[in-house]
Amino acid sequence: MTFRSFGGPTVAFTFGGLSFLTDPTFDEPGDYPIGDRKLTKTAPPAGPPEAADVVLLSHDQHPDNLDRAGRRVALAAPLVLSTPTAAARLGDPVRGLAPWETIELHVGVRVTAVPAQHGPDGSEPLVGPVTGFVLAAAAEPTVYVSGDNASLRVVREIADRFPSIAVAVLFGGAARTPLVGDANLTLSGAGMAEAARILGVETVIPAHVDSWSHFTEGIDDVRAAFEAAGLTHLLK
């Protein structure tokens, strides 16, 4: 499989003959309001917006996961899979999936929504619901897209249900905002390495580790964590 990162959480790849795009963010650097706060984007996307057959949107309520240009890309796609609350807010072509719900696409690709916890225990009322995804198809490696998940307990639940995941697109960056104090909203590099170990994957694609000022770790921290865990060979 070939993966292309556009920066932040936005990754393009092909699976089962379909093109997929995760959490589209294609706006330029600047301040982006969220309630009475703001998030600051520090780098432009690594390329122009790219269309996809299916957009995997972990959540719509934060501008570092769906910005203005990304929203246009998503709503122009034939299908967007996300949370039920995102589907209610965005409308067509967004389809909301509850945790562990599976949709069968017409080419034999199965996409299952899996839990994601965007922060410490009890943070969902503050940050809103988030989802991850597992993609499966005949003659394809099973792929896990974590979305903004900070919980290794959740990773263990997913590994129990899907013991043959081969590729993990892990969102990291150890994101922090005043909303939850000094707790991480996404996995740290060490957490990503532990998630890879729990899942037993062959390949890890790091995402969501750059381009925003509220990320407290970058790709160098991820590389160092995987080296410390003896898992550098997994990291692509």
N, C-alpha and C positions, 0 to 999 in steps of 0.2 A: 504494500500500500504506500501511496505517496501523500504526505501531508504538507500543506502550505500555511504558514502562520502569517497573519496580517498585523500582529501585535495585539496586546490585551487578550481577551478571551476568544478571539476570532480565528478559527482554523477551518480550512477547506480540505475536503478529502472525497474520494470516490469509494463507494461500497456497494457491491451487488449491482453494478451498472448505473447507480444513481449518484448524483453529486450532492454532497452535504456541506452545510456551513453552520458553524457554531456561533452563537451569541454575536451577531454582526455589529461591529463598531467601526465606522469609517469617517467620523468627524475629525476635524483638525484639532490641534492642541488648544486648550483654553479651560475656563471655568464652566462647570455644568451644574446648575442648581438641582437640589433634591430636598424638597421641603424647605426648611429654614437653614439648610446647610448647602454646601457645594462640594463637588469632587473636581479635581484638577487633572486634566489630561496633559501629559508632558511631551508626547511624541506623536507625529502623524502616523496614519496607517502605512503599512509597508507596500501598499499597492492600491489601485482603484477598486471600487466595489465589484464583487464577483457574484454573479447570479448562481443559484443552486436549485436543484429539484426539491430539496427538503432543507428547511432551516430548523436546527435544534436549538431552541431558545430556552435556556435554563430559567429565566425570569425576565419580566419586562419592566420592573419598577425601579431599576437602578441604571443611570446613564453609562456606567462603565460596562454594562452588559447589553444594552440596547440604546444606541444614541439616535439622533435625528436621521442621519444618512442610513444607519443600520435599519431603522424602522422602515424606510422606503424600500430597501433591499428585501426585507422580510415580507412585507405586505405585497410585493410583486412576485413572490415565489408561489409555485403551485400549492405548497403545503408547508405550514409551520407547526411544529409540535412543541408544546409548552405546558404550563400549569393551567388548570381550569380557570383560575382568576385572570391569568393573562389572556386566555381566549375570550372571557367575558368583556375585558377592557378593549381588546384590539379588534375583535370580530374576525370575519373571514380574511385570509385562509387559515387562521390559527385554530388548531384543534387541541383542546385541553385533555391531558391524560392524568388520571389519578395514579398515585404510587402503585407499582406492580401491574398497571394496565398495559396491555400489548395491542399494537396496531399492526396489521399485516398489510404491507404494501404490495402493489400488483405484480411486482417482479420477484416475489418470494422473500423479501427482506422483512424481518420482524423487528420492530422497535418497541422496547419495553421502557416505560418511565420507571425510574428507581428513585428512592428517597435521596434528598440532599439537605443538609442542615447548615444554613448560612450563618454560622456563629456558634457560641456556646449554648449549652442546654438552656431552654427557655427563651431563646432570642427570636423565635419566629414571629410573635406579635409585633416586634420592633422592626424586623427586616423584611417580613413577608415570606410567602411560600416560594420554594425553589425546587427544581427537579434536575435529576441526571437522566442518562439514557444508556441502555445496552442494546447494541445492534447485533443481530444474528442472521445468517443466511447460509445455505449450503455452499460448501467449498470456499467459504470466507472465514477469516479469523474473527472471533467474537470481540467486539469493541465496546469499551466502557467510556462514556463521556461524563465526567464527574459533575459538571456545573460548579457553582460556588458552594462547595461542601467543605466544612471544617471538622467533621466528625469521623474519627477512625472506627467508632462503633457502627456508624452507618456503612462504612466500607466493608466491615466484617459481615453485616447483614447481606450486602450485595454479593460478596464472595461465596457465602453459603448458598445463595439461590443460583448463582452462575459460576460454578467451579472451573469453567473452561475459558475464562476471559484471557485473551492473548495480548491485546493492545489496550492501553489505558491512556486517554487524553485527560490529564490531571490538571485542574485549575489550582494554582498556588498563589504565591506572592505574600502570604501572611498578611492579608489586608486588615487594616485597623482604622476605625473611625471613633469619634467620641460617643457614638451611639451605644457601644458595648464596652466602653472603657479600654483596658489593655488586653482584651481577649481578641484572638484572631477570628476574622470573618471567613477566611479561606485557609487551606493547608499551608504550613510552612514547608521549607525544603525537606526537613527531617520527616515531617508528616507525609509528604509525597513519597519519600523513600519507604516509609513503613507501609503506606497504602499499597505500593508496588509489591512489597513482600507478602502482605496479606492476600492480595489478589493472585499472586503467583504468575504475573504476566511476563511475556517475553520482551515487550517494548513499552516504553513510556514516552509519550509526547507531552512536553511541558507547555502549558498555556497560562495566560492571566498572570504573568510574572514581569510585566513591563508596562510602560506608557501611562501610569497613573501614580500620583504622588502619595496616595494612601496605601500603596503597597510598601511593606517594610522590608521585603526581600526581593532579589532579582535572580536572573538565571545563574549568576556566579554562585549564589547561595545554594541553589538547587544542585548544581554540579558538585559543590563541596559536600553536601549532605549525602548524595548518592555515592561519592567516593568513600566517605566515612563508613557508609553502610555496606561497602563492598558490592555495590549494584551499578557501578558506572556503565557496565556493558548493556544495561537496559535502556539507558537514556539516549534519546535521539533528538 
